[in-house]
Structure formats: C-alpha cells, structure tokens
Amino acid sequence: MNEDRVKLRVMGITYSQVQQGAYALVLEQVGGPYRIPVVVGVAEAQAIAVRLEKIVPPRPMTHDVLVSMAHGFGISLDEVFIYKFEEGVFHSELHLSSDDRSIEIDSRTSEAIALSLRTGAPIYTTREILEATGFVVPEAEGKAEAADEEHKELRLDKLAVPELKKMLARCVEREEYERAAEIKAVIDRKTMI
C-alpha cells in the first residue's frame, strides 16, 4: 500500500456547529490522533446513523438496495478513497471489483461512507488531506463529550422498557434514526441485565 495513504474509521455523527441543518460525520485516523469532520445533510446522516446503530428500518434504504444489487452481480466494494479536498468539499472514489475487472467510480463522500459501513470496506485518505483538514482532540475535551453522552443516556435509563419500545417505534416511523439509535442502545442495555 502507498505510504501516503492513511486508514480512517467512522467515529460517529454529531450535529454541525458550523452549518445549520447539517451534521458532521467524524472520521478518525486508525492508530493516530487525527479526526476529520465531514459535513453531511440530514438524509445522509440518517443513512449513516442507521447503520452505525444497527437499526433495521421497516423497508430497505437506498444504500442497502445498492449493496444487495452489487452482491447479486458479484461486485464488491474493495475500498473508499477520499482523494481530494477542494473548496470545503471532500471528493471520494469507490474502488469496485468483480472476477474479471476493477474500476473506480467518483462518489460523494457521505454516500461512499454509507456504502462502506454496509460492506465493511476500508476507508483511506492521503496524509496531505489528513493534515490539512484534521484536528486533534485534547484528552480532557474527549472525556467531557463522553460525560455529556452518559448524562443524556441516564435520562432514558429512567424509563421502563415498554415505554422505550413505544418511543423507538415512533422514532422509526418518523425516520428519526439518530434518536431511535439512542433509545435502542438503552433498551439493549436494559434487556441484557
């Protein structure tokens, strides 16, 4: 593999503090200190959050259909490569292969990540992009974020499982997948005990 390439993984999604009505997909350097925020829209955030939280929607989402079609025709997603950052936009490629050929297809980064999460394909970028767009989170700040998340989940922990299940059903019905993921995580913890 090229030494200039850096492997990334999806850390999570958060509401964007920079752009109203958008979310920030946070990618982190594997084995390193950098994180990269990628601004995505609501629909893209939902497609990613559904997969991150292992929520099964009542009907397949577009990315699920695309992965099923690719598998049906013997095509695999080998990797996602974020190859350029220009005018505030990340540019990505899907590296696909079948038995007899390999191709690269240009893709929006949010779509590429949604597909990667469904196939397990690795995500890469260049060291140059990582250093130009990435940031390092001080340790104390990361602990404060974890404490805030824990406090939010504690409020849900006070509710009974049947009530949580009703809330979950309402959220899935309204396609509020991020909130549904939070509720499902609490239900899973409560039913494991």
C-alpha positions as CSV (number, residue, x, y, z in Angstrom):
1,M,0.0,0.0,0.0
2,N,1.1,3.6,-0.7
3,E,2.9,5.2,2.3
4,D,1.0,8.4,1.7
5,R,-2.4,6.7,2.4
6,V,-3.9,6.8,5.9
7,K,-6.7,4.5,7.1
8,L,-9.7,6.0,8.7
9,R,-12.7,4.7,10.5
10,V,-16.1,6.2,11.3
11,M,-16.2,7.6,14.8
12,G,-19.8,8.9,14.8
13,I,-22.1,11.7,13.7
14,T,-22.9,14.9,15.6
15,Y,-25.0,18.0,14.8
16,S,-22.9,20.5,12.9
17,Q,-22.0,23.6,14.9
18,V,-20.8,25.3,11.7
19,Q,-23.6,24.7,9.3
20,Q,-27.3,24.9,10.4
21,G,-29.4,22.0,9.4
22,A,-26.4,19.8,8.7
23,Y,-24.5,17.1,10.6
24,A,-20.8,16.4,10.9
25,L,-19.6,12.9,10.2
26,V,-16.4,12.4,12.2
27,L,-13.7,10.1,10.8
28,E,-10.7,9.2,12.9
29,Q,-7.3,8.1,11.9
30,V,-6.6,4.5,12.7
31,G,-3.7,4.3,15.1
32,G,-3.3,8.1,15.1
33,P,-4.5,11.3,16.8
34,Y,-6.3,13.0,13.9
35,R,-10.1,13.4,13.4
36,I,-11.7,14.7,10.2
37,P,-15.2,16.3,10.2
38,V,-17.2,15.9,7.0
39,V,-20.4,18.0,6.8
40,V,-23.3,15.9,5.5
41,G,-27.0,16.6,5.1
42,V,-29.9,15.2,7.1
43,A,-30.7,12.3,4.8
44,E,-27.0,11.2,4.5
45,A,-26.7,11.5,8.3
46,Q,-29.7,9.2,8.7
47,A,-28.3,6.6,6.3
48,I,-25.1,6.5,8.2
49,A,-26.6,6.6,11.7
50,V,-29.0,3.8,10.9
51,R,-26.0,1.5,10.1
52,L,-23.8,2.7,12.9
53,E,-26.6,2.0,15.4
54,K,-27.6,-1.3,13.8
55,I,-31.2,-0.2,13.3
56,V,-33.2,-2.2,10.8
57,P,-35.7,0.1,9.1
58,P,-39.0,-1.4,8.0
59,R,-38.0,-1.2,4.3
60,P,-34.5,-1.3,2.8
61,M,-32.8,2.1,2.4
62,T,-31.2,3.1,-0.9
63,H,-27.7,2.1,0.2
64,D,-28.9,-1.3,1.3
65,V,-30.5,-1.9,-2.1
66,L,-27.3,-0.8,-3.9
67,V,-25.2,-3.2,-1.8
68,S,-27.7,-6.1,-2.5
69,M,-27.6,-5.4,-6.2
70,A,-23.8,-5.3,-6.2
71,H,-23.5,-8.6,-4.3
72,G,-26.1,-10.1,-6.7
73,F,-23.9,-9.3,-9.7
74,G,-20.7,-10.4,-8.0
75,I,-19.3,-6.8,-7.5
76,S,-17.5,-6.0,-4.3
77,L,-16.6,-2.6,-2.8
78,D,-12.9,-3.0,-2.0
79,E,-12.3,0.4,-0.5
80,V,-13.3,4.0,-0.3
81,F,-10.6,6.6,-1.1
82,I,-11.0,10.2,-0.1
83,Y,-8.6,11.6,-2.7
84,K,-9.2,15.4,-2.7
85,F,-10.4,18.3,-0.5
86,E,-11.3,21.4,-2.6
87,E,-13.3,24.5,-1.7
88,G,-14.6,22.8,1.5
89,V,-15.7,19.6,-0.2
90,F,-14.2,16.1,0.2
91,H,-14.1,14.1,-3.1
92,S,-14.1,10.3,-2.9
93,E,-13.9,7.2,-5.1
94,L,-15.4,3.8,-4.8
95,H,-12.9,1.1,-5.7
96,L,-15.0,-1.8,-7.0
97,S,-14.1,-5.2,-8.4
98,S,-15.6,-8.3,-9.9
99,D,-14.0,-11.5,-11.0
100,D,-12.6,-10.0,-14.2
101,R,-12.3,-6.3,-13.7
102,S,-11.7,-3.4,-11.3
103,I,-13.0,0.2,-11.6
104,E,-13.0,3.4,-9.7
105,I,-16.2,5.5,-9.5
106,D,-16.5,9.1,-8.3
107,S,-18.8,9.4,-5.3
108,R,-20.0,11.9,-2.7
109,T,-18.1,11.1,0.5
110,S,-21.2,10.7,2.5
111,E,-22.6,8.1,0.1
112,A,-19.2,6.3,-0.1
113,I,-19.1,6.1,3.8
114,A,-22.7,4.8,3.9
115,L,-21.8,2.1,1.5
116,S,-18.5,1.3,3.3
117,L,-20.4,0.8,6.6
118,R,-22.7,-1.7,4.9
119,T,-19.9,-3.7,3.3
120,G,-17.1,-3.4,5.7
121,A,-14.8,-1.8,3.1
122,P,-11.9,0.2,4.5
123,I,-11.7,4.0,4.2
124,Y,-8.5,5.7,3.2
125,T,-7.3,9.3,2.6
126,T,-4.0,10.9,1.9
127,R,-1.6,12.2,4.6
128,E,-1.9,15.7,3.0
129,I,-5.7,15.8,3.4
130,L,-5.5,14.4,6.9
131,E,-3.1,17.2,8.0
132,A,-5.0,19.9,6.1
133,T,-8.5,19.1,7.4
134,G,-7.9,17.1,10.5
135,F,-7.7,18.1,14.2
136,V,-6.5,16.5,17.4
137,V,-8.9,16.4,20.3
138,P,-7.3,17.2,23.7
139,E,-7.9,14.4,26.1
140,A,-9.9,16.4,28.6
141,E,-12.3,17.5,25.9
142,G,-12.9,13.9,24.8
143,K,-13.8,13.0,28.4
144,A,-16.2,15.9,28.7
145,E,-18.0,14.7,25.5
146,A,-18.3,11.2,27.0
147,A,-19.7,12.6,30.2
148,D,-22.4,14.6,28.3
149,E,-23.4,11.5,26.3
150,E,-23.6,9.5,29.5
151,H,-25.9,12.1,31.1
152,K,-28.2,12.1,28.1
153,E,-28.5,8.3,28.3
154,L,-29.2,8.3,32.0
155,R,-32.4,10.2,31.4
156,L,-33.5,7.4,29.0
157,D,-32.4,4.8,31.6
158,K,-35.1,6.0,34.0
159,L,-37.8,4.9,31.6
160,A,-39.3,1.4,31.5
161,V,-38.6,-0.9,28.6
162,P,-42.2,-0.9,27.3
163,E,-42.2,2.9,27.2
164,L,-38.8,2.9,25.5
165,K,-40.1,0.5,22.8
166,K,-43.1,2.8,22.1
167,M,-40.7,5.7,21.8
168,L,-38.4,3.7,19.5
169,A,-41.4,2.7,17.2
170,R,-42.5,6.4,17.0
171,C,-38.9,7.5,16.1
172,V,-38.5,4.9,13.3
173,E,-42.0,5.8,12.0
174,R,-40.9,9.5,11.8
175,E,-37.5,8.4,10.4
176,E,-35.7,10.0,13.4
177,Y,-33.0,7.4,13.2
178,E,-30.4,9.1,15.4
179,R,-32.8,9.3,18.4
180,A,-34.1,5.8,17.6
181,A,-30.5,4.6,17.9
182,E,-30.0,6.2,21.3
183,I,-33.3,4.6,22.5
184,K,-32.3,1.2,21.1
185,A,-29.0,1.3,22.8
186,V,-30.7,1.8,26.2
187,I,-33.2,-1.0,25.5
188,D,-30.4,-3.3,24.6
189,R,-28.5,-2.5,27.8
190,K,-31.7,-2.9,30.0
191,T,-32.6,-6.3,28.4
192,M,-29.1,-7.7,28.8
193,I,-29.3,-7.3,32.6
